[in-house]
Amino acid sequence: MGGPVPPVARIRRDDPMEEQHVHETEADVVVLGAGPAGEVAAGRLAEGGLDVVLVEDRLVGGECSYWGCMPSKALLRPVELLAETQRVPGVRELVHGTLDPQVVLDRRDEVIHELDDSAQLPWLQERDIRLVRGRGVLTAERTVEVSDADAERPKERIVARRAVVIAVGTSPAFPPVEGLRDAAGWTNREATTADEVPATLTVMGGGPIGAELAVAWASLGARVTLLEQGPRLLAKEEPYAGEEVAQGLRAMGIDVRTGVKVVSATRSGDRPVVVLEGGEHVEADELLVAAGRAPNTAGLGLDAVGVAPDEHGWLGTDEHLRVGGREWLYAVGDVNGRALLTHQGKRQARVASAHVLGDASSALGPHEPDGAQSPRVTFTEPQVAAVGLTLEDALAAGIDAVAVDVPSDGNAGASFVGKDAGGTTRFVVDRTADVLVGATFVGAAVAEHLHAATIAVTARVPLALIDQATPVFPTRTEIWLRLIERRPR
């Protein structure tokens, strides 16, 4: 950023009684939210020599650690491994029966530390990051007041000498369906921490969260109905990806319905009932709403600093992750709506932190997969791993794009991993520039394929150079040979 740090705003002291209750401190930087993005920002800034205060009203580690990525993958790993054992002769004969739900749930609880964040605290202490528990609200330029949930007055006022970083994340979104909020017992939070397997489960939403959790609970014995309003699952991915995932879910016994609209919801006793357009009633023991996310910007005090989120509540940012043209205010992670992905939030935190520390060149790069182009994995069975543009998006952007489609198990390595699992891989090539602009892998355990594609897309590696990077035989990475063999001219 360079230059002297501007003076902090003076704080009004109109109520002498208030000053007796509010502890006033200063810090170089205040970070609001201790999820992955907030933790990375706080850590980088503290390691850069700044005095950092981290404000969090729930658990250090955030949604991903306790109610999102980590518990859902703990629930999904057993079914993924079980499916692979059934594809390996000599192993499948040894593996019998079904998953033990209690063992799987116990392992999930171990992964999320029984919803106890004490193991996270030494990392903060080692970096001299001060943690303040409570809800942080902007009240003036560079000024944050922190209150306990049930407190009438703030307990602490913190003035940031240099910057405030907003990393407050998102919450489950509820579509405008009559009765839905009262009828739904589960969002991602309940669905990733539940202690019992429901006999029947209705999942509303066929995006990554809905599809993954449908697989998880079906694998533990629930009879699952998955309802998606759009024509296919995983609407933001290549069309074939959603279709192949739907086939995989149906093979597990999940009742996948696309093109259906929920018009209302209610409860019949303790059982949620959703009413579909056309009058059909779908009843289950639990109803999971997985219909998107909403930013946690309400009540954040943005109006006090003259900043307005967009019509949906997201905070627009520039290439350095600054908000509203304010030199001192940054937003990283899900709250800015760029890409609701943990790894992208961490990347943004690194960019913003470097800028706060004075690196004027720090910015999101011109070819960096960001937003909808970000690298992403849906851990269904089969998995979907994708980065960059779909073919449709590339053509819409005016790119001279062509797709190279190959079987995901069409190589020697797939004789040993993912045997006969099927799936399709699509490479989207810009013929004019002779570079890869997108890739989508669908199949067994394809997540580990993705980083090579991410590097190729981000660095715009010419296909001629990819040709020189020979993949090893007999590994599944030989799928890259299929791209070179069919390289568009």
C-alpha positions, 0 to 999 in steps of 0.5 A: 500500500505504501505511504503513511497510515492515515489517522484513525477516526475519532470515536464519539463518547456521548454516553459516559455510562457506555464508556464504563462498559466498553473496553477500548483497544487498538490493533493494526488489523481486525479480521472479522471471521475465523473461518479458513479465509479469516485464519489465513489472513490473520496468520499472514498478517501476524507473520508479517509483523502486524498486531492482529485481532481475530473476531469470531462468534462461533468456532475458530475454523468456520463452516468448512471445518465443522459443518461443511467440507470436513464432516461431509468428506468424512461421511463420503470417504467410506462409500467411495472406498467401498465402491472401489473395493467392489471394482477390484477382484480379490478384494471384493470377495473379502468385503461384505455387508454394508457400512456401520453407520455408528462407526462412520458417524463416530469418525465424522465426530473425530474429524470435527473435534466434537465441535470443539475448537480448542485444538485451533487455538495454539496456532493463533497463540504462536502468532500472537493473534488475539482472539475475541469471541463475539459478533463484530460490527463496523461502527465507524471507519476502521472501528469494530465493536464486539458484542456477545450474542445476548448482550445489549451493549458491546463489550469491546471497541477495537480501532484498526490502525491499518485495515479491517478484513471481512471474512464472515462467510455465508449461511444457508439460503432458503428459496421463497417457498411457502412454509419452507423455513418452518418445515425444514429440519436440516440445512448443511449444519444439521446434515453434517452433524446429525447423530442418527440416520433418518429412515427417509430423507428429502433433499431439496437442491441438486447442487454440490451440497445436495448431491454429496449429502444425498450420497452420504446419507443413502450410504448409511441406509436412508432412503433418499429423494433428491429434488432439483428444480432445474433440468439436471444436477450440478447445473454449473458444470458441463451438462453431461456431468450432472447426467452421469452423477444422476445415473450414479446416484440412481444406481445407489437407490436414490430417487433423483427427480429433476425439473420438479418445483416445490411450491410449499412445505409443511409438517405432518406431526414431526414429519416434513412434507413438500408439495410439488407443482402438480400436487404430489406430496413428498413426505420423509423423516427429515427435509434438507434444504441445500438450495444455495448460500447467502452472505452474512452481511446483514447487521455488519454495520456496512452503512456506518462506513458508507459501503453497500453490498449488492442486491443479493448481499455480496460485497464487491471487491477489486483485484486486491480484495478491497471493498467499495473503494476503501483503502482500509477495508477488504473482503475475502472468502465466501462473503464477496461471492467470487467463488464459494470455495474454501481454497479460493477464500484462502487464496484471496486471503493471501492476496489481500494480506500481501496488499495490506503488508505493502505489496502493491503488485499483489492482485488476482492474476489475469488468467487466474481461474476465479469465480465460476472458473475456479477449480472445484470438486464434487465428491459424489460417486462418481466424482466431478472435478472441473476447472475453467470454462465449460464448452458452452461458456467458452463459446459464449465468450467468443473463444474459438473453442472445441471439446475433446471428449474421452472416457475417464477410464480409457487408459491402462491405469484404470485397469487398477483404479476405477476399473469399469467405473465409466465417466467422461473427461472433457478438455476445452481447447482454444484452437486459436491460442492452442491452449486449454481453457477448461477441463471436466473429469467425471469418474472414480476418484478423479479429484487428484487429476485436477491440479494438473489441469488447473496449472495448464489453464492458469498458466495457459500452457501451450498444448505443444508443451503439454505434449512434452510432459509425458505421463507415466505408464500405467497411471490414470494420468495417461488421460492427458495423452488422449488430449494430445492424440486428438489435439485440434489443429 
